[in-house]
Amino acid sequence: MIPPYDTRSPFELTVVIPAFNRQATLARCLDSVLNQTRSVDHVILVDDGSTDGTKEWIRSTYPSVQVISQPNKGVSAARNTGIQAATTDWIAFLDSDDAWLPNKTECQIAFLQSHVEYKICHTEERWIYQGIPKKVPAAYAKHGGWIFEHCLPVCAISPSTTFIHRSVFDKVGLFDEAFLACEDYDLWLRIASRYPVGLVDEVLIEKHGGHADQLSNQRGLDSYRIEAIEKALNTNTLNSNHRILAIETLQSKCAILANGAEKHGRVAEAKRFRDISNRFQLL
């Protein structure tokens, strides 16, 4: 049981919400933030070039929410804009189609106040697919501590569950805006290789899926994961154990995609993945 958070200790939190043409889901999202048992100090919604009237609707319906508008640049750029605009030490994220449960901030703040060694923590989650509850696949089981190994197969942390101290971004950098998908996977690799990750072992968000415009619906996500692993290996910031694990995962993913490409006659694509694999060999 997590103890109650200490109201005497300063803990200011900003939540960053990127949004692109999501007016239909934003009421659920924002209400879940504004109705927390422990209030959020600042809410920043980054309107990433929406054409559905998001900016005007937010300003008239949720006047306490700070709206930042920018041309459409993608979710990574929108999150980065929010991070850079935040003035608090702690930053949380919430995707515009997800929702927090009412005691999320209370539980996570209490956890971080009693586990000061953590600069990032996440929580368990509930999956809702097209309005119907869905069992979270075993591959997405949550872990705490030094979890780099668990971050390699798939995205092991959901952005909507996280609280991150801004010093972490100073150390590892922001979201990589070059990634069209798996931008969070890339960030978790950078963070988990340097920091332990706290886990609040309680379901504190609803993750809604099944939208046509959802990034996770894109095919070939492992090609982006391979790119992220290759990037991590090239930066030479991984310790020897992490490097071995990363190379093993990269080679496995490359082999699967190369075999699939060959099966469908995409010879050049298959060669590209085999070339990537061959560039990183275990001694």
N, C-alpha and C positions, 0 to 999 in steps of 0.2 A: 504494500500500500504506500503510495507516494504521500508524504506529509503535506499539509497545506502550505501554500507559498507564503513567504515572509513579507508582509506588507511594509515592513520597516526598511527593507533592502531596495535600493533603486534598481529597477529593471524596466527599461523602456523598450518597447517593441514596435517596429513598423512592419506592416504586412504589405507586400508588393503583389499586385494582381495584373498580369498582362491580359489584354482583351482585344480581339479582332472579330467584329461582327458577331458578338455573343450576347446581345441585349436580352435574348430569350432566356438565358440561364443566369444572368448576372444578379437578378433579385434573390434567387436562392443562395448564390455565392456570397453576396454582400450581407444579407440578413444573417447568415451563419457567422460572419465576422463581428457584426455589430451587436449581436445578442449573446456574446460570450459571458460566462460567469465572472471572468476577469477581463476587463475591457482592454482592447488593443489601443495603444497610445496614438498611432498614426496609421491611416489607410491611404495607400497610393495606388490609384488605378492608372495604368499606362494604356491609353487608347492608341493602338498600333495601326492607325490609318483606317479605322472602321468607317463603313458607308451606310450603316443602319441607324444612325442617330444616337449611338452609344454616348458620346460626349455630352450632348445636350440633355439626354434623359438622365444620366447620372447627376449632372449638376442641378437638375430640378428636383429629382427624387431623393438623392442622397447628398445633401449639401455639405455634410461633414467629411465626405471623401474628397481627397485631393486628386484632381484629374490632370494628367500630363498627356498632351496630344503630340503625336509624331507621325511622319509618313510611315507607311507600312514597311517594316524592316525585318519582321519575324519575331518569334517569341524570345529568342536570346537577347536581341537588342532591346526589346521591351523590358525584360527583367533587368538588364544592365542599366537602363535609364532609371528604373525604380531604385536600384541599389545606390546609384550615384546621387539620387535626390534625397535618400533617407538620411536622417541626422541622428538616429539612435544607434547604440552599439549592437543591438540584436535585430535581425531581419528575418522575417518569415515570408513564405511564398504560398500563394493559393491560385491554382489555375481557375479560369473563369467558369468552367463547367463543374468544378468540384465544390464540396461544402465541408466546413468544419463542424464537428459535434460541439455542443454548447460548452463543454469543460476543457476544450483543447488547450487554450492558453494557460488556464489555471494549472493543469497537470504538467505541462511542459516547463513552465516557469518554476514550479515546485521542484521538478526533477533537476533542472539546471542549478538551482540554488543549493541543492543538497549534493550535487555532483559537479563541483567547480572545475574538475579536470577536463570537462567536455566543452568544446567550442562549437559543436554541432550536435543536434539530436534529431531523431525522427520517431515516428510512431507506427503502430499497426494501422491497418486501413480496411475499410469495407468496400467491395467492388459492386457497382450497380451498372449493368449493361442494358442499355435501351429500357431503363426503368425496372429491370428485374434483377434481384440480388444474384450475384455470381460468386462461386467459391474462388478464393484467391489461389492461383496455381502454386504448386509446391516450389517451383523455380523462383517465385517472388517472395518467399518466406523472408521475414525481416531478421536482421542480426545486429548485435551491438558489439562495441569494442573495436579491435583492429580488423576491419572487415574487407580489406582490399580484395582478398580472394573471392569473397561473395559478390563483389561488384563487377567481376569480369564476365560471367556468363550472360547476364541480362542487367537491366537497370534495377539495382537493388534498393534504391531509395526513391520515393515519390516526392517531387518538389513540394507538393501541397502539405506534406507532413513535417517539413523541416523548419527548425530555428537555427540560424547560423550567425555567429559573431562576425562582425565586419572585418576583424583582423584576419580572418581566414581568407577573405577575398584579397586582402593586401598581400598575403603570402602566395596564394595559388593562382590569382587572377580571376576574372569574371567569366561569364558564360562565353564560349567561343561562337561568335556570330557567323562563322563560316559553315557551321554544321546546320544542315536543313532538318535533321532529325538526330535523336540521341545526343543532343547538346547537354542534357543533364547527365547522361552516362559518362561523357567526357569529363564533366566537372567532378563527379563522384570519384573517378579514378584519381584525379589530382588531389582531392581532399583526403580520400581514404589511404593514400600512400604516405600521408604526412600526419594525419590526426586520427585519434580514436573517435568513434561515432557512438553517441549515447542512444539507447533505445528505450522509449517509454512503451512498455509491453501492454498496451491498451489500445483498442480501436478508437481513434479520435478524428478520423475523416471519412467521408464518403467520396469515393473516386468514381465519377460517372464516365461511362464510355459508350462507344457505338455511334458517335457522330461521324458524318461523312467527311468532315474537315479535320478530323483528329490526326495529329502527327503520327501516333502509334499505329494508324491504319496503313501507313505507307509500307509497301513491300520492300524487301531487301534491307531491313534495319541492321542486319549483321554486317553489311558493307560499311555502314557508318561506325559500328562498334570496332571493326577492324581498323578503320582510319584513326579512331581515338586511341586504340592500343598502340598502333604504330607511332602516333604522336608522343605518347607517354614514353615509349622506348627510346625515341630519338632525343628526348630532352635530357636523358641520363640523370633523372632525379629518383629513379627507383632503386631500392636496395637490392641486394643480390637475390634474395628469396622472391621478392615481388617481381623482379625481372624474369626469373624462371617461370613463375606462374603466368605472367603476361605473354611470354613467348609461346608457352604450351597452348594457351587459349587462342592466340592469334593463329597458330598453325592449324589448330583444329577447325576454327571457323573458316580459314582460307581453303582448307581441303574440302569442306562441305560445299562451299560456294563454287569452287573450281569444278568439282565433280558434277554439280548440278548444271553449270554452264556447259560443260562438255556434253552432257546428256542431251541438251537442247541445241547443240551445234554452235554455241557461242564461243568459238575457239579463242578469240582475242581476249574475251573476258576471263576465260579460264586461265589463260597464260598470265594475265595481270595478277590474279590472286596467288598463283604459284610463285610468281616472281617476288611478291611481297613476302610470302612465307620463307622463301629461300634467303631473303636478306637478313633474317633473324634466326640464327641457329644456336642451339644449346651446345656448349663445349662438352 
